[in-house]
Amino acid sequence: MYELAEWLREPGFVGTYATFVDSHATMGADISQLMATVFTTLFIVGWIQAKKHKTDHHHWLMFGGMVAMLAFFISYYLFRNLGVLAFEGKEGFGGSQALYDNVFIPLLTFHIFLVVIGLIMAIYMLVLGFRSQTFVEGRRVLKDALLQTSGRRIVTILGSLTGLVMLFFLSRVMTSGFSLGKLSVYVGLALIIAMVFGIEILIQRIWPNGARRHRVLGRFTMVIYCVLFVTGTATYTMLYILYPGKIG
């Protein structure tokens, strides 16, 4: 794992070798930007398939894209260097202090906020996608019916998932030692899971119909991912191309 973390700090591959600067994107930053492009493309194509009523294509594109995205972000937190956020304070930004304070940091903060929302919606939409579908003559369709989860079932599932997260954390502690950083990652994961179920309790009251809920939240999630891609690309461009600092 140490060798991989070191490799992610090496110079990247996406055209950021500018002769007029002495800095460039890391391999981790370029992989992050490439994967963000792949995920966003998968989601857009999947959404188009849904508009064309190609439900099987939509299902597998969205399912594959969201599972891959979640795996990617887990890797990001494990290795701590995989993404445009891997920089140390102002040293990672070569622009002026005013630009850093008034443009870059607000943009980066908004991007991080969207990342959290995007992760929550990825988990929620994965579960909702399976719960709200049915098969009619071998074809996937949305169930135009009431779709709700009881409070007792939510508490049971939430408790079980939280217990699994904590067991995984304890296993990591036993093999590689305790650190506050590791604890914050796993607590954050447990909080995201809790937020997903909190959203379920609220949303099932607003849109009790499963098909309606899936369509509305699907459009909302697509907007989030598109804006997330734009903000991520903007921070990458500012950090590594327009105003590179001395990273890695």
C-alpha positions as CSV (number, residue, x, y, z in Angstrom):
1,M,0.0,0.0,0.0
2,Y,2.9,2.3,0.8
3,E,4.3,1.8,-2.7
4,L,1.0,2.6,-4.3
5,A,0.7,5.8,-2.2
6,E,4.1,6.8,-3.4
7,W,3.3,6.1,-7.0
8,L,0.2,8.3,-6.8
9,R,2.5,11.2,-5.8
10,E,4.6,10.9,-9.0
11,P,4.1,13.2,-12.0
12,G,0.8,12.7,-13.9
13,F,0.0,11.9,-17.5
14,V,-2.7,14.3,-18.6
15,G,-0.7,17.1,-20.4
16,T,0.2,19.1,-17.3
17,Y,3.9,19.2,-18.0
18,A,4.2,22.9,-18.8
19,T,7.7,24.2,-19.5
20,F,7.0,27.6,-17.9
21,V,6.2,26.2,-14.5
22,D,8.1,23.9,-12.1
23,S,5.1,22.0,-10.9
24,H,2.6,19.6,-12.4
25,A,-0.3,17.3,-11.5
26,T,0.4,14.1,-9.6
27,M,-0.6,10.7,-10.9
28,G,-3.3,10.6,-8.3
29,A,-4.8,13.9,-9.4
30,D,-4.8,12.9,-13.1
31,I,-6.4,9.5,-12.3
32,S,-9.0,11.3,-10.2
33,Q,-9.9,13.6,-13.1
34,L,-10.0,10.8,-15.6
35,M,-12.2,8.7,-13.3
36,A,-14.6,11.6,-12.7
37,T,-14.9,12.0,-16.5
38,V,-15.7,8.3,-16.9
39,F,-18.3,8.2,-14.1
40,T,-20.0,11.3,-15.4
41,T,-20.1,9.9,-18.9
42,L,-21.6,6.7,-17.7
43,F,-24.3,8.5,-15.7
44,I,-25.2,10.8,-18.7
45,V,-25.4,7.8,-21.1
46,G,-27.5,5.9,-18.5
47,W,-29.9,8.8,-18.1
48,I,-30.3,9.0,-21.9
49,Q,-31.0,5.3,-22.0
50,A,-33.8,5.8,-19.4
51,K,-35.3,8.6,-21.5
52,K,-35.3,6.2,-24.5
53,H,-37.1,3.6,-22.2
54,K,-34.1,1.2,-22.6
55,T,-34.4,0.2,-18.9
56,D,-32.0,-2.7,-18.9
57,H,-29.2,-0.5,-20.4
58,H,-30.1,2.2,-17.9
59,H,-30.0,-0.1,-14.9
60,W,-26.6,-1.6,-15.7
61,L,-24.9,1.6,-16.6
62,M,-26.1,3.3,-13.4
63,F,-25.4,0.3,-11.3
64,G,-21.9,-0.2,-12.6
65,G,-21.1,3.5,-12.6
66,M,-22.2,4.1,-9.0
67,V,-20.5,0.9,-7.6
68,A,-17.3,2.0,-9.4
69,M,-17.6,5.5,-8.1
70,L,-18.1,4.3,-4.5
71,A,-15.1,2.0,-4.8
72,F,-13.0,5.0,-6.2
73,F,-13.9,7.2,-3.3
74,I,-13.1,4.5,-0.8
75,S,-9.7,4.3,-2.4
76,Y,-9.4,8.1,-2.2
77,Y,-9.8,8.1,1.5
78,L,-7.5,5.1,2.0
79,F,-4.6,6.6,0.1
80,R,-5.3,10.3,0.9
81,N,-3.7,11.5,-2.3
82,L,-6.1,10.5,-5.1
83,G,-7.8,13.6,-6.3
84,V,-7.7,17.3,-6.9
85,L,-8.0,17.9,-3.1
86,A,-4.6,16.4,-2.4
87,F,-2.6,19.6,-1.6
88,E,-1.2,21.2,1.5
89,G,-2.6,24.6,2.2
90,K,-1.5,27.6,0.1
91,E,1.6,25.7,-1.0
92,G,-0.5,23.7,-3.4
93,F,-1.9,26.8,-5.1
94,G,0.3,29.1,-7.1
95,G,-2.1,32.0,-7.5
96,S,-2.5,35.1,-5.4
97,Q,-3.8,35.0,-1.8
98,A,-6.9,37.0,-2.9
99,L,-7.7,34.4,-5.6
100,Y,-7.1,31.6,-3.2
101,D,-9.3,33.0,-0.5
102,N,-12.1,34.4,-2.6
103,V,-12.3,32.0,-5.5
104,F,-10.4,28.7,-5.0
105,I,-11.4,27.9,-1.4
106,P,-15.1,28.7,-1.9
107,L,-15.1,26.6,-5.1
108,L,-13.3,23.8,-3.3
109,T,-15.6,23.9,-0.3
110,F,-18.7,23.7,-2.6
111,H,-17.1,20.8,-4.5
112,I,-16.5,18.9,-1.2
113,F,-20.1,19.5,-0.2
114,L,-21.3,18.1,-3.5
115,V,-19.0,15.1,-3.1
116,V,-20.8,14.3,0.2
117,I,-24.2,14.7,-1.4
118,G,-23.2,12.7,-4.4
119,L,-22.0,9.8,-2.2
120,I,-25.2,9.8,-0.2
121,M,-27.3,9.8,-3.4
122,A,-25.3,7.1,-4.9
123,I,-26.0,4.7,-2.1
124,Y,-29.6,5.8,-1.9
125,M,-30.2,5.4,-5.6
126,L,-28.6,2.0,-5.7
127,V,-31.0,0.8,-3.1
128,L,-34.0,2.6,-4.6
129,G,-33.2,1.3,-8.0
130,F,-33.6,-2.3,-6.9
131,R,-36.6,-1.6,-4.6
132,S,-38.6,0.4,-7.2
133,Q,-38.2,-2.0,-10.1
134,T,-40.2,-5.0,-11.2
135,F,-40.3,-7.2,-14.3
136,V,-43.1,-7.3,-16.8
137,E,-42.7,-10.0,-19.5
138,G,-38.9,-10.0,-18.8
139,R,-38.6,-6.2,-19.1
140,R,-37.6,-3.9,-16.2
141,V,-40.2,-1.4,-15.3
142,L,-40.8,1.0,-12.4
143,K,-43.4,-0.1,-9.9
144,D,-46.2,2.4,-9.9
145,A,-47.1,1.6,-6.3
146,L,-46.6,2.6,-2.7
147,L,-43.0,2.1,-1.6
148,Q,-42.2,2.6,2.1
149,T,-40.0,1.2,4.7
150,S,-41.1,0.8,8.3
151,G,-39.2,2.6,11.1
152,R,-38.4,-0.7,12.8
153,R,-36.8,-2.1,9.6
154,I,-34.8,1.1,9.0
155,V,-33.4,0.9,12.6
156,T,-32.5,-2.8,12.2
157,I,-30.7,-2.3,8.8
158,L,-29.0,0.9,10.0
159,G,-27.8,-0.8,13.2
160,S,-26.5,-3.9,11.2
161,L,-24.6,-1.8,8.7
162,T,-23.1,0.4,11.3
163,G,-22.0,-2.7,13.2
164,L,-20.3,-4.0,10.1
165,V,-18.5,-0.7,9.5
166,M,-17.2,-0.7,13.1
167,L,-16.1,-4.3,12.8
168,F,-14.1,-3.5,9.7
169,F,-12.6,-0.5,11.5
170,L,-11.5,-2.7,14.4
171,S,-10.0,-5.3,12.0
172,R,-7.9,-2.4,10.4
173,V,-6.8,-1.3,13.9
174,M,-5.7,-4.8,14.8
175,T,-3.6,-5.1,11.6
176,S,-2.2,-1.6,11.1
177,G,-2.8,0.3,14.4
178,F,-5.1,3.0,15.6
179,S,-5.2,6.6,14.2
180,L,-7.6,9.4,14.4
181,G,-7.5,9.6,10.6
182,K,-8.8,6.1,10.2
183,L,-11.4,6.6,12.9
184,S,-12.7,9.8,11.1
185,V,-13.0,7.9,7.8
186,Y,-15.1,5.1,9.3
187,V,-17.2,7.4,11.5
188,G,-17.8,9.5,8.3
189,L,-18.9,6.3,6.5
190,A,-21.3,5.4,9.3
191,L,-22.7,9.0,9.2
192,I,-23.3,8.8,5.5
193,I,-25.2,5.5,5.9
194,A,-27.3,7.1,8.6
195,M,-28.0,10.1,6.4
196,V,-29.1,7.8,3.6
197,F,-31.7,6.3,5.9
198,G,-32.7,9.7,7.3
199,I,-33.3,10.8,3.7
200,E,-35.5,7.7,3.2
201,I,-37.7,8.5,6.1
202,L,-38.2,12.1,4.8
203,I,-38.6,11.3,1.1
204,Q,-41.0,8.4,1.4
205,R,-43.4,10.8,3.0
206,I,-43.0,13.4,0.2
207,W,-43.1,10.8,-2.7
208,P,-44.7,7.6,-1.4
209,N,-45.0,6.3,-5.0
210,G,-41.9,4.3,-5.9
211,A,-41.9,5.2,-9.6
212,R,-42.4,8.9,-9.0
213,R,-39.7,8.9,-6.3
214,H,-37.2,7.2,-8.6
215,R,-37.7,9.6,-11.5
216,V,-37.6,12.8,-9.4
217,L,-34.5,11.8,-7.4
218,G,-32.9,10.4,-10.6
219,R,-33.1,13.9,-12.2
220,F,-31.8,15.6,-9.0
221,T,-28.9,13.1,-8.7
222,M,-27.9,13.7,-12.4
223,V,-27.8,17.5,-11.8
224,I,-25.6,16.9,-8.7
225,Y,-23.1,14.8,-10.7
226,C,-22.9,17.1,-13.6
227,V,-22.3,20.1,-11.3
228,L,-19.8,18.0,-9.3
229,F,-17.9,17.3,-12.5
230,V,-17.8,20.9,-13.5
231,T,-16.5,22.1,-10.0
232,G,-14.0,19.2,-9.9
233,T,-12.6,20.1,-13.3
234,A,-12.4,23.8,-12.3
235,T,-10.5,23.0,-9.2
236,Y,-8.2,20.7,-11.1
237,T,-7.5,23.3,-13.8
238,M,-6.8,26.0,-11.3
239,L,-4.6,23.9,-9.0
240,Y,-2.5,22.1,-11.6
241,I,-2.7,24.1,-14.9
242,L,-3.5,27.8,-14.4
243,Y,-2.0,28.3,-10.9
244,P,0.3,25.3,-10.1
245,G,2.2,25.3,-6.8
246,K,4.8,23.0,-5.5
247,I,3.0,19.7,-4.9
248,G,4.5,16.3,-4.1
